[in-house]
């Protein structure tokens, strides 16, 4: 199938890159520190991809994650000025990001708008909000707290790598073993048939 050919092509490109690394720089490419660095640097992409897979299963796209993440980072860094502690700031930031996601998903599901356009627009909107709030400046948060959750080594493994593996398994379980995951796949396969079978695409996509 076309999808199978595409997947095999990507796999071959990945394999060629790995073989090239082993041939030309075996001591560096196969080093433990290099492998851990790759996982650490790509942890945010892995976590995002694990979640966005459910969106892709519904036949939609989500290009807003980068903008929402940028805005959330600015908010988290600026919230200390309001006197909130780490926990409330984290929950508030996650809540605001989730609210934008719900608004975006509701707009797509309720008004049958193209997800590519809506999510791209929300990406720019969120980035703009972050720029306005920060006024173009660079803000920092507590290095100790962020370092503890983002850089501390646990059992010889970087925490971001463990986060990525945990989220990957969680979303695989949701996709394969839950009714919600099955509904996402059903909507993506045939929206009309899923609606006739009683699946609410408004609820699932939102």
Phi, psi and omega per residue, in radians:
X1 nan 2.804 3.094
X2 -1.012 -0.691 3.117
X3 -1.131 -0.697 3.124
X4 -1.119 -0.720 3.102
X5 -1.098 -0.731 3.127
X6 -1.107 -0.774 -3.141
X7 -1.113 -0.732 3.124
X8 -1.154 -0.621 3.106
X9 -1.106 -0.803 3.110
X10 -1.099 -0.701 3.123
X11 -1.115 -0.699 3.130
X12 -1.155 -0.725 3.100
X13 -1.070 -0.762 3.106
X14 -1.084 -0.761 -3.133
X15 -1.118 -0.739 3.132
X16 -1.091 -0.725 3.106
X17 -1.084 -0.748 3.129
X18 -1.145 -0.752 3.136
X19 -1.105 -0.714 3.106
X20 -1.081 -0.730 3.110
X21 -1.110 -0.705 3.136
X22 -1.170 -0.661 -3.081
X23 -1.263 -0.825 -2.995
X24 -1.535 -0.545 -3.134
X25 -2.431 1.112 -3.063
X26 -1.095 -0.671 -3.086
X27 -1.219 -0.500 -3.125
X28 -1.585 -0.789 -3.040
X29 -1.115 -0.705 -3.086
X30 -1.596 0.057 -3.136
X31 -1.181 2.543 -3.123
X32 -1.051 -0.702 -3.105
X33 -1.128 -0.615 3.124
X34 -1.193 -0.773 3.137
X35 -1.100 -0.742 3.122
X36 -1.153 -0.658 3.103
X37 -1.117 -0.690 3.118
X38 -1.084 -0.814 3.133
X39 -1.115 -0.710 -3.114
X40 -1.150 -0.782 -3.091
X41 -1.250 -0.433 -3.126
X42 -1.816 0.146 -3.089
X43 -1.062 -0.748 -3.126
X44 -1.139 -0.612 3.106
X45 -1.199 -0.711 3.136
X46 -1.108 -0.777 3.135
X47 -1.103 -0.783 3.124
X48 -1.103 -0.763 -3.130
X49 -1.111 -0.650 3.132
X50 -1.067 -0.710 3.140
X51 -1.318 -0.721 -3.083
X52 -1.193 -0.347 3.084
X53 -1.001 -0.664 3.092
X54 -1.118 -0.656 3.097
X55 -1.129 -0.771 3.125
X56 -1.094 -0.598 3.128
X57 -1.102 -0.477 3.113
X58 -1.441 -0.034 -3.119
X59 1.515 0.302 -3.128
X60 -2.075 3.019 3.075
X61 -2.115 2.775 3.040
X62 -2.409 1.757 3.134
X63 -1.746 0.158 -3.051
X64 -1.604 -0.127 -2.997
X65 -1.097 -0.665 3.137
X66 -1.126 -0.763 3.121
X67 -1.155 -0.733 3.119
X68 -1.124 -0.701 3.118
X69 -1.121 -0.716 3.125
X70 -1.110 -0.795 3.112
X71 -1.110 -0.732 -3.130
X72 -1.116 -0.676 3.112
X73 -1.096 -0.711 3.105
X74 -1.133 -0.778 -3.137
X75 -1.090 -0.765 -3.128
X76 -1.092 -0.637 -3.131
X77 -1.298 -0.473 -3.082
X78 -1.633 -0.328 -3.099
X79 -1.081 -0.450 3.098
X80 -1.003 -0.466 3.130
X81 -1.183 -0.333 3.121
X82 -1.515 -0.134 3.114
X83 1.614 0.065 3.130
X84 -1.318 2.571 3.056
X85 -1.397 -3.116 -3.065
X86 -1.092 -0.848 -3.100
X87 -1.043 -0.945 3.107
X88 -1.035 -0.643 3.126
X89 -1.130 -0.733 -3.139
X90 -1.119 -0.820 -3.140
X91 -1.122 -0.709 3.136
X92 -1.131 -0.736 3.123
X93 -1.122 -0.789 3.107
X94 -1.099 -0.670 3.126
X95 -1.119 -0.724 3.129
X96 -1.162 -0.751 3.092
X97 -1.081 -0.719 3.120
X98 -1.152 -0.632 3.133
X99 -1.098 -0.756 3.091
X100 -1.107 -0.658 3.095
X101 -1.122 -0.694 3.116
X102 -1.146 -0.757 3.115
X103 -1.069 -0.742 3.136
X104 -1.120 -0.845 3.138
X105 -1.129 -0.674 3.125
X106 -1.126 -0.696 3.129
X107 -1.085 -0.691 -3.137
X108 -1.217 -0.797 -3.052
X109 -1.294 -0.761 -3.027
X110 -1.278 -0.724 -3.029
X111 -1.863 0.152 3.099
X112 0.923 0.747 3.136
X113 -1.537 2.625 -3.135
X114 -1.146 2.217 -3.067
X115 -1.116 -0.568 -3.131
X116 -1.053 -0.813 -3.091
X117 -1.239 -0.801 -3.074
X118 -1.136 -0.832 -3.107
X119 -1.190 -0.591 3.072
X120 -1.144 -0.718 3.104
X121 -1.105 -0.752 3.133
X122 -1.140 -0.559 3.088
X123 -1.068 -0.812 3.132
X124 -1.216 -0.629 3.113
X125 -1.091 -0.820 -3.128
X126 -1.147 -0.707 3.086
X127 -1.103 -0.684 3.105
X128 -1.125 -0.712 3.098
X129 -1.080 -0.747 3.107
X130 -1.081 -0.719 3.120
X131 -1.139 -0.706 -3.129
X132 -1.165 -0.789 -3.123
X133 -1.114 -0.767 -3.111
X134 -1.398 -0.240 -3.097
X135 0.994 0.611 3.095
X136 1.327 0.050 -3.102
X137 -1.597 2.953 3.096
X138 -1.830 2.229 -3.125
X139 -2.063 2.608 3.131
X140 -2.140 2.659 3.046
X141 -1.979 -3.061 -3.065
X142 -1.109 2.073 -3.083
X143 -1.136 -0.601 -3.093
X144 -1.141 -0.770 -3.103
X145 -1.187 -0.846 -3.129
X146 -1.119 -0.689 3.117
X147 -1.124 -0.608 3.140
X148 -1.146 -0.759 -3.097
X149 -1.471 -0.389 -3.050
X150 -1.909 -0.284 -3.046
X151 -2.316 -0.097 -3.102
X152 -1.204 2.384 3.120
X153 -1.539 2.243 3.126
X154 -2.151 2.030 -3.131
X155 1.108 0.503 -3.131
X156 1.448 0.018 -3.112
X157 -2.047 2.466 3.072
X158 -1.159 2.450 -3.136
X159 -1.048 -0.705 3.104
X160 -0.985 -0.620 3.097
X161 -1.128 -0.734 3.121
X162 -1.156 -0.698 3.077
X163 -1.026 -0.811 -3.102
X164 -1.065 -0.758 3.132
X165 -1.138 -0.719 3.141
X166 -1.105 -0.835 -3.131
X167 -1.135 -0.629 3.111
X168 -1.072 -0.832 3.141
X169 -1.164 -0.636 3.126
X170 -1.089 -0.822 -3.095
X171 -1.311 -0.475 2.999
X172 -1.129 -0.728 3.096
X173 -1.100 -0.774 3.127
X174 -1.056 -0.746 -3.091
X175 -1.211 -0.680 -2.996
X176 -1.668 -0.473 -2.938
X177 -2.090 0.030 -3.111
X178 -2.080 2.763 3.107
X179 -1.153 -0.603 -3.141
X180 -1.096 -0.758 3.102
X181 -1.085 -0.684 3.102
X182 -1.149 -0.654 3.116
X183 -1.152 -0.666 3.092
X184 -1.049 -0.799 3.129
X185 -1.147 -0.668 -3.139
X186 -1.136 -0.737 3.128
X187 -1.123 -0.720 3.136
X188 -1.189 -0.580 -3.121
X189 -1.308 -0.792 -3.115
X190 -2.766 1.774 -3.078
X191 -1.119 -0.746 -3.108
X192 -1.118 -0.801 -3.139
X193 -1.125 -0.664 3.137
X194 -1.175 -0.670 3.081
X195 -1.132 -0.720 3.135
X196 -1.174 -0.431 3.121
X197 -1.528 0.034 3.047
X198 1.732 0.155 3.128
X199 -1.537 2.212 -3.137
X200 -1.550 1.904 3.126
X201 -1.214 -0.489 3.087
X202 -1.070 -0.779 -3.127
X203 -1.189 -0.823 -3.046
X204 -1.174 -0.814 -3.098
X205 -1.210 -0.673 3.106
X206 -1.132 nan nan
